[in-house]
């Protein structure tokens, strides 16, 4: 994360995206001062430290690639980062002894989804975040200190001890010395129990030195600020009182400010132009209803506020306002105003407009160039020179589930759908486990779309169940033929229910006459393999012991015993 230092001494977020504030705990510490070398080998990441004093002294640590957070996940584009590993140093950098080189992410706040651009960061990089830590399990407390990638017993801790070391852990063990739970105690915490003390689940193990809450970032929730990126002099372009802007009196400050009009001639493009002390020109386009905070010809410093644009009014936040959104997700409908999504990782640039539509160009490192045209009712959320990840939202609007599936795959779609549905219910204090929602979405992805039929009986663009697709492909492979190729396809819960493999299950939902007629014409057979059809006709459901109802279970005897 890059920050500007304002004249008041505040740290202002300079990144528009691809940055985050992470709350981490150390996983591996450097055993000595040396040079770091990070290598990726197949599905593993090798972290190598070479001693600065003795080049022959080399230590290697191996990480699984899928356990390390990807750049796109840290940027908030796809996937969850909680519990994943983070490498704070790059290959070739020098690290000090006992400095953490691999960290475990406990929480994260990315830019701009959780921390907006131009926010004030109130914590320093690397500063510890302390909190009250309770045992949560009954047993004996033992303290350990992280050495390299293993925990070493640390018996010097007593009640009232102030933690100064990085990597101190309190482990609660049971009577057989087995670990019940482990807590990381950050620097600056004060320990409340002795080593080897017996505790109950509600006993406080450590507390912060101060009771004040830690604020990560602060920002104006009602407006989007435009800040200066360098020191220089501002001039106005097409900002004409009475034509593009009007003067408005601010009751709070007692000052008169210029406000961009809602409507002005299309040939005018109000812009604040900053001539920096380095000789560069930076242009800031201002939109309707934007309040201008500087005067023409005024000298500004880094991170000074040039203008503020009010955010759109928040829509209904009650459950009735959110249920249409839940219905839209479960029925897999395409939103009216669909947001454009980046298909590749690359750098943003703007091309020549076409028929009044703004042209966004994304150029990737491997030479792939993608063009997008922004409708007039949408607003671009990216700027020239921004690096975007595949799946990142480029414009305002609602993200389409079908586009997320096409660009980012099934895993990212599950994460997006569950998050969207849970946001509606959590806003009303309703707690629903993710597994219930995931079961529904699993059924919505039960069908696949045929891309290439091969030697199978399928036809291209057919929608069939994943089970039938796998069975047919297995049959063709046994015969030495070419299997079919398919891609996942998202359907709504209504369509998924009607198109179920079971005749009884599909007919019991809706369109009963249509389903039974089609089944009779095509001579379908219901094998009664799933739950619903067995419940309807009163058979034992194929769950638990019901799976083996028609099989004889034989227990093998252990000959060695």
C-alpha positions in Angstrom: 0.0 0.0 0.0 1.3 3.4 -1.0 0.4 6.5 1.1 0.7 10.3 0.8 1.9 12.3 3.7 -0.4 15.3 4.1 0.7 18.7 5.5 -1.2 17.7 8.7 1.0 14.6 9.0 -1.7 12.1 8.1 -1.2 9.0 6.0 -3.6 9.1 3.0 -4.2 6.0 0.9 -2.7 6.6 -2.6 -3.8 3.3 -4.1 -7.0 3.1 -6.0 -6.9 -0.7 -6.0 -4.6 -3.7 -5.5 -3.7 -2.8 -1.9 -4.9 -4.0 1.5 -4.3 -3.7 5.2 -3.7 -7.2 6.6 -3.9 -8.5 10.2 -1.4 -11.3 10.5 0.4 -13.5 12.9 4.0 -14.9 12.3 4.2 -18.4 10.8 8.0 -18.6 10.0 10.7 -16.3 11.4 14.1 -15.8 9.9 16.7 -17.7 12.0 19.4 -15.2 11.1 20.1 -12.1 9.1 20.4 -13.0 5.4 19.1 -12.7 1.8 15.8 -14.2 0.9 15.2 -16.2 -2.3 11.6 -17.3 -3.2 11.2 -20.0 -5.9 8.0 -21.6 -7.3 8.4 -25.3 -8.2 5.2 -26.9 -9.5 2.7 -26.8 -6.7 5.2 -25.7 -4.0 6.9 -22.5 -3.0 10.4 -22.7 -1.7 11.6 -20.0 0.7 15.4 -20.0 1.0 17.5 -17.8 3.4 21.2 -17.5 2.9 23.2 -16.3 6.0 24.8 -12.9 5.3 27.9 -13.8 7.3 28.3 -17.4 6.2 27.1 -18.1 2.6 27.2 -21.9 3.3 24.6 -21.5 6.0 21.4 -21.9 4.1 17.9 -22.7 5.5 15.0 -23.8 3.3 11.2 -23.8 4.0 8.6 -25.4 1.7 5.1 -24.1 1.4 2.1 -25.5 -0.5 1.2 -23.1 -3.3 -2.6 -23.3 -2.7 -2.0 -22.2 0.9 -0.4 -18.9 -0.1 -2.8 -16.0 -0.8 -2.8 -14.9 -4.5 -2.5 -11.2 -5.5 -6.1 -11.3 -6.8 -7.4 -12.6 -3.4 -5.6 -10.0 -1.4 -7.0 -7.3 -3.8 -10.5 -8.6 -2.9 -11.3 -9.8 -6.4 -11.9 -13.5 -5.6 -11.7 -15.9 -2.8 -11.2 -15.6 0.9 -7.8 -14.8 2.4 -8.5 -15.6 6.1 -6.2 -18.5 7.1 -4.0 -18.3 4.1 -0.3 -17.5 4.1 1.3 -14.2 3.1 5.0 -13.5 2.1 5.8 -9.9 3.2 9.2 -9.8 1.5 10.2 -10.2 -2.2 13.0 -12.4 -3.5 16.4 -10.8 -3.2 15.5 -8.7 -0.2 17.6 -8.8 3.0 15.8 -9.8 6.2 16.8 -9.3 9.8 17.0 -12.2 12.4 13.7 -13.0 14.1 11.7 -11.1 11.5 8.7 -12.9 10.1 9.2 -14.1 6.5 5.9 -16.1 6.3 2.7 -14.8 8.0 -0.8 -16.2 8.5 -3.6 -13.9 7.6 -6.3 -13.5 10.3 -8.2 -10.6 8.6 -7.9 -8.1 5.8 -9.3 -4.9 4.5 -8.7 -4.3 0.8 -8.8 -1.1 -1.3 -11.3 0.0 -2.5 -14.0 -2.5 -1.3 -13.4 -2.1 2.4 -11.1 0.9 2.6 -11.9 3.6 0.0 -9.3 5.6 -1.9 -8.0 8.7 -0.1 -8.8 7.3 3.4 -6.7 8.2 6.3 -4.7 5.2 7.7 -4.3 5.5 11.4 -2.0 2.6 12.1 1.7 2.2 11.1 3.0 -0.6 9.0 4.1 -3.5 11.2 2.6 -2.1 14.4 1.0 -4.8 16.7 -2.7 -5.0 17.3 -3.5 -6.2 20.8 -6.8 -7.5 22.2 -8.2 -9.4 25.2 -7.5 -13.1 24.8 -9.5 -15.7 26.8 -8.5 -19.4 27.1 -11.8 -20.7 25.5 -10.8 -24.2 26.7 -10.1 -25.7 30.1 -6.6 -27.1 30.7 -3.0 -26.1 31.4 -1.4 -23.0 29.8 2.0 -23.4 28.3 3.9 -20.6 26.5 5.9 -21.2 23.3 8.1 -18.9 21.2 8.4 -19.2 17.5 11.9 -20.2 16.3 12.1 -20.6 12.5 9.1 -22.7 11.6 8.7 -24.5 15.0 7.6 -23.6 18.5 10.1 -23.7 21.3 9.1 -23.9 25.0 9.3 -20.5 26.7 8.9 -20.9 30.5 10.0 -17.3 31.5 6.5 -15.9 31.2 4.8 -14.9 34.5 1.6 -13.0 35.4 2.1 -9.3 34.6 4.8 -10.0 31.9 4.8 -7.5 29.1 5.3 -9.1 25.7 8.1 -7.7 23.7 9.0 -10.7 21.5 7.4 -11.4 18.2 5.9 -14.9 17.9 4.8 -15.7 21.5 2.0 -18.3 21.6 -0.2 -19.5 24.6 -1.2 -23.1 24.1 -3.9 -24.7 26.3 -3.3 -28.5 26.7 -5.4 -31.2 28.3 -4.3 -33.8 30.9 -2.5 -35.9 28.2 -0.5 -32.9 27.1 -2.5 -32.7 23.8 -3.1 -29.2 22.3 -6.7 -28.0 22.8 -6.3 -24.5 21.4 -3.6 -22.1 20.5 -3.6 -18.2 20.9 -1.1 -15.7 19.4 -0.2 -13.0 21.9 0.9 -9.8 20.1 3.7 -7.5 21.3 2.5 -4.9 23.8 0.1 -7.3 25.5 0.2 -8.0 29.3 0.0 -11.7 30.3 -2.5 -12.4 33.1 -1.5 -16.0 34.0 1.7 -17.9 34.9 3.2 -20.6 32.8 1.9 -24.1 33.6 -1.2 -22.6 35.3 -4.5 -24.5 35.2 -7.3 -22.4 33.6 -11.0 -22.6 32.8 -12.5 -21.6 29.4 -13.5 -18.0 30.6 -10.1 -17.1 32.1 -8.3 -14.1 30.6 -4.8 -15.0 29.4 -3.7 -11.6 28.2 -5.0 -8.1 27.8 -3.9 -4.9 26.0 -1.9 -2.2 27.8 -4.6 0.3 26.8 -8.3 -0.2 26.7 -8.7 2.1 23.7 -10.1 0.5 20.5 -7.7 0.4 17.5 -9.0 2.3 14.5 -7.5 1.0 11.2 -8.8 3.7 8.8 -11.1 6.7 8.7 -12.9 8.3 5.7 -16.0 10.4 4.8 -18.9 7.9 4.3 -21.0 10.4 2.3 -18.6 11.6 -0.4 -15.8 10.5 -2.7 -12.8 13.0 -2.4 -10.5 14.1 -5.2 -7.0 14.7 -3.8 -3.9 16.2 -5.3 -1.2 13.6 -6.1 1.7 16.2 -6.0 2.5 19.7 -4.9 1.7 22.4 -7.5 -0.7 25.0 -8.7 -4.3 24.3 -9.8 -6.1 26.0 -12.7 -9.7 25.6 -13.8 -10.7 24.3 -17.3 -14.3 24.7 -18.4 -15.3 25.6 -14.9 -17.4 28.7 -15.7 -19.8 30.2 -13.1 -23.3 30.4 -14.5 -22.6 27.9 -17.2 -21.0 24.7 -15.8 -20.9 25.6 -12.1 -22.8 27.7 -9.6 -21.9 29.3 -6.3 -23.4 27.8 -3.2 -23.2 28.9 0.4 -22.1 26.3 3.0 -23.9 26.8 6.3 -21.4 24.8 8.3 -18.2 26.6 7.2 -19.8 30.0 6.3 -17.9 29.9 2.9 -19.1 30.0 -0.7 -18.0 27.0 -2.9 -18.4 26.2 -6.5 -20.8 23.3 -7.3 -20.9 21.6 -10.7 -24.3 21.8 -12.2 -26.5 18.8 -12.9 -26.9 19.8 -16.5 -24.5 21.8 -18.7 -23.6 21.9 -22.4 -22.0 18.7 -23.7 -19.1 20.6 -25.3 -17.9 21.6 -21.8 -15.8 19.1 -19.7 -15.2 20.7 -16.2 -11.6 19.8 -15.2 -9.2 20.7 -12.4 -5.7 20.9 -13.9 -2.7 20.5 -11.5 0.7 21.8 -12.7 3.2 20.0 -10.4 6.5 21.4 -9.3 8.2 18.6 -11.3 6.7 20.0 -14.5 4.0 17.4 -15.0 0.3 18.1 -15.7 -2.3 16.1 -13.9 -6.0 16.4 -14.9 -8.9 15.7 -12.6 -12.3 15.6 -14.3 -15.2 16.6 -12.1 -18.8 15.4 -12.5 -22.2 16.7 -11.6 -22.9 17.8 -8.0 -19.2 17.9 -7.3 -18.2 20.5 -4.7 -14.9 22.3 -5.6 -12.7 23.0 -2.5 -9.9 25.0 -4.2 -9.6 28.3 -6.0 -8.3 29.0 -9.5 -4.5 29.6 -9.2 -4.2 28.3 -5.7 -1.1 26.4 -4.6 -1.8 23.0 -3.1 0.3 20.3 -1.3 0.2 16.6 -1.6 -3.0 14.9 -0.5 -4.9 18.2 -0.3 -8.7 17.8 -1.0 -9.5 19.4 -4.4 -13.1 18.4 -4.7 -15.8 16.1 -3.2 -18.5 14.1 -5.1 -21.5 13.0 -3.0 -22.2 9.3 -3.0 -25.5 8.0 -4.3 -28.3 7.8 -1.7 -28.5 4.4 0.0 -31.5 2.4 -1.1 -33.9 0.6 1.3 -31.9 -1.4 3.8 -34.7 -3.4 5.3 -35.3 -7.1 4.4 -38.0 -6.3 1.9 -35.5 -4.2 -0.1 -33.0 -7.1 -0.1 -35.3 -10.0 -0.9 -35.6 -9.1 -4.6 -31.8 -9.3 -4.8 -31.9 -12.7 -3.2 -34.6 -13.8 -5.7 -32.4 -12.5 -8.5 -29.5 -14.6 -7.4 -31.4 -17.8 -6.8 -33.1 -17.5 -10.1 -29.8 -16.7 -11.9 -31.4 -13.7 -13.6 -29.2 -11.2 -15.5 -29.2 -7.7 -13.9 -30.6 -4.8 -15.8 -27.4 -2.7 -15.5 -24.7 -5.3 -15.8 -21.2 -4.1 -14.7 -18.3 -4.8 -17.0 -15.7 -7.3 -15.6 -12.1 -7.6 -16.6 -11.3 -10.9 -18.4 -7.5 -10.7 -18.1 -4.9 -9.3 -15.8 -3.4 -6.1 -17.2 -3.0 -2.3 -17.3 -5.9 0.0 -18.0 -5.9 2.7 -20.8 -8.7 4.6 -22.5 -9.2 4.6 -26.3 -11.2 6.7 -28.7 -15.0 6.8 -27.7 -17.4 5.0 -30.1 -20.9 6.4 -30.6 -20.8 8.2 -27.3 -19.6 5.1 -25.4 -16.3 5.2 -23.4 -13.7 2.7 -24.6 -11.7 0.8 -21.9 -8.6 -1.1 -23.1 -6.8 -3.7 -20.9 -3.4 -4.8 -22.1 -1.9 -7.9 -20.4 1.8 -8.8 -20.2 1.4 -11.7 -22.6 0.1 -9.5 -25.4 -3.6 -10.1 -25.0 -5.7 -6.9 -25.4 -9.3 -6.6 -24.4 -11.7 -3.7 -25.3 -14.8 -2.8 -23.4 -17.4 -0.1 -24.2 -19.1 1.6 -21.3 -22.8 2.5 -21.7 -23.9 6.1 -20.9 -25.8 5.0 -17.8 -22.6 3.4 -16.3 -19.6 5.0 -14.7 -16.0 3.7 -15.2 -14.4 2.8 -11.8 -10.9 2.5 -13.2 -8.3 5.1 -14.1 -5.5 5.2 -16.7 -2.5 3.1 -15.6 -4.4 1.0 -13.0 -3.5 -2.7 -12.9 -6.6 -4.8 -12.7 -7.0 -8.6 -12.1 -9.3 -10.9 -14.0 -12.7 -10.7 -12.5 -12.3 -7.1 -11.2 -15.3 -4.8 -11.7 -14.5 -2.0 -14.3 -17.7 0.0 -14.2 -20.7 0.7 -11.9 -23.6 -1.6 -12.0 -24.5 -5.1 -10.8 -22.1 -8.0 -11.4 -23.7 -10.9 -13.4 -23.4 -14.4 -12.0 -23.0 -15.8 -15.5 -20.1 -13.5 -16.2 -18.3 -14.5 -13.0 -18.7 -18.2 -13.8 -17.4 -17.6 -17.4 -14.3 -15.6 -16.3 -13.3 -16.8 -12.9 -14.9 -20.3 -12.6 -17.1 -22.2 -10.1 -15.2 -21.5 -6.9 -15.3 -17.7 -7.4 -19.0 -17.9 -8.3 -19.8 -19.8 -5.0 -17.9 -17.2 -3.0 -19.7 -14.3 -4.7 -23.2 -15.8 -4.5 -22.8 -16.8 -0.8 -21.4 -13.4 0.1 -24.2 -11.5 -1.7 -27.0 -13.6 -0.1 -25.5 -13.4 3.4 -25.1 -9.6 3.1 -28.9 -9.2 2.9 -29.7 -11.4 5.9 -26.8 -10.2 8.0 -27.9 -6.6 7.6 -31.0 -7.6 9.5 -29.2 -9.7 12.2 -30.2 -13.0 10.7 -27.5 -15.7 11.1 -27.6 -18.4 8.4 -24.8 -21.0 8.0 -23.1 -20.9 4.6 -23.6 -24.6 4.1 -27.4 -24.2 3.7 -26.9 -21.6 0.9 -24.1 -23.6 -0.7 -26.4 -26.7 -1.0 -28.9 -24.7 -3.1 -26.2 -23.3 -5.3 -24.7 -26.8 -5.8 -28.1 -27.8 -7.3 -28.1 -24.7 -9.6 -24.7 -25.9 -11.0 -25.9 -29.5 -11.5 -26.1 -29.1 -15.3 -23.3 -28.7 -17.9 -23.3 -27.3 -21.4 -21.8 -29.4 -24.2 -19.0 -27.6 -26.0 -17.8 -30.5 -28.2 -19.8 -33.7 -28.5 -17.0 -36.1 -29.5 -18.3 -39.6 -30.1 -21.1 -39.3 -27.5 -24.8 -39.1 -28.2 -24.9 -35.4 -27.1 -25.3 -32.5 -29.4 -23.4 -29.2 -29.0 -25.0 -26.6 -26.7 -27.1 -29.4 -25.0 -27.8 -28.9 -21.3 -27.5 -32.2 -19.4 -26.9 -33.2 -15.9 -23.3 -33.6 -14.7 -24.1 -37.2 -13.7 -25.3 -38.3 -17.2 -22.3 -36.5 -18.8 -19.8 -38.4 -16.6 -21.6 -41.7 -17.2 -21.7 -41.2 -21.0 -18.0 -40.1 -21.1 -17.0 -43.2 -19.1 -18.8 -45.4 -21.5 -17.2 -43.9 -24.6 -13.7 -44.1 -23.0 -14.2 -47.8 -22.3 -15.0 -48.2 -26.0 -11.9 -46.2 -27.1 -13.9 -43.3 -28.4 -13.4 -39.5 -28.0 -15.2 -38.1 -25.0 -17.4 -35.0 -24.9 -16.2 -31.6 -23.5 -18.5 -29.5 -21.4 -18.5 -26.3 -19.3 -20.4 -25.6 -16.1 -23.7 -23.8 -16.7 -25.7 -21.8 -14.1 -29.5 -22.2 -14.0 -32.1 -20.8 -11.6 -33.6 -23.0 -8.8 -37.0 -23.2 -10.7 -35.3 -24.5 -13.9 -33.0 -26.7 -12.0 -35.9 -28.4 -10.2 -38.0 -28.9 -13.4 -35.0 -30.3 -15.3 -34.0 -32.9 -12.6 -33.1 -36.4 -13.7 -35.9 -37.9 -11.7 -39.4 -37.8 -13.2 -41.2 -37.8 -9.9 -39.0 -35.1 -8.4 -39.4 -32.8 -11.4 -43.2 -33.4 -11.7 -43.8 -32.6 -8.0 -42.4 -29.1 -8.3 -44.4 -27.4 -11.2 -45.4 -28.0 -14.8 -46.5 -31.5 -13.8 -48.4 -32.2 -17.0 -45.5 -31.0 -19.2 -42.9 -33.0 -17.3 -44.9 -36.3 -17.3 -45.8 -35.9 -21.0 -42.2 -35.4 -22.0 -41.2 -38.4 -19.8 -43.8 -40.6 -21.5 -42.9 -39.6 -25.0 -39.2 -40.1 -24.5 -39.7 -43.3 -22.4 -37.7 -42.0 -19.4 -36.8 -44.3 -16.5 -36.6 -43.0 -12.8 -34.0 -45.0 -10.9 -35.0 -43.4 -7.6 -31.4 -42.5 -6.7 -32.0 -39.1 -5.0 -33.9 -38.0 -1.8 -37.0 -36.3 -3.0 -38.4 -39.1 -5.2 -37.9 -41.6 -2.4 -39.7 -39.4 0.1 -42.6 -38.9 -2.2 -43.3 -42.6 -2.7 -42.4 -43.6 0.8 -39.2 -45.6 0.3 -36.1 -45.6 2.5 -34.0 -42.6 1.5 -30.5 -43.3 0.2 -28.7 -41.7 3.2 -26.8 -43.2 6.0 -27.7 -46.9 6.5 -30.2 -46.5 3.6 -27.4 -46.5 1.1 -26.7 -50.2 2.0 -30.3 -51.4 2.3 -30.0 -53.8 -0.7 -26.4 -54.9 0.1 -25.1 -57.5 2.5 -22.5 -56.0 4.9 -19.7 -58.4 5.8 -17.0 -57.5 8.4 -13.5 -58.8 7.7 -11.6 -60.3 10.6 -8.1 -59.0 11.4 -5.8 -62.1 11.0 -3.0 -60.5 13.0 -5.3 -59.9 15.9 
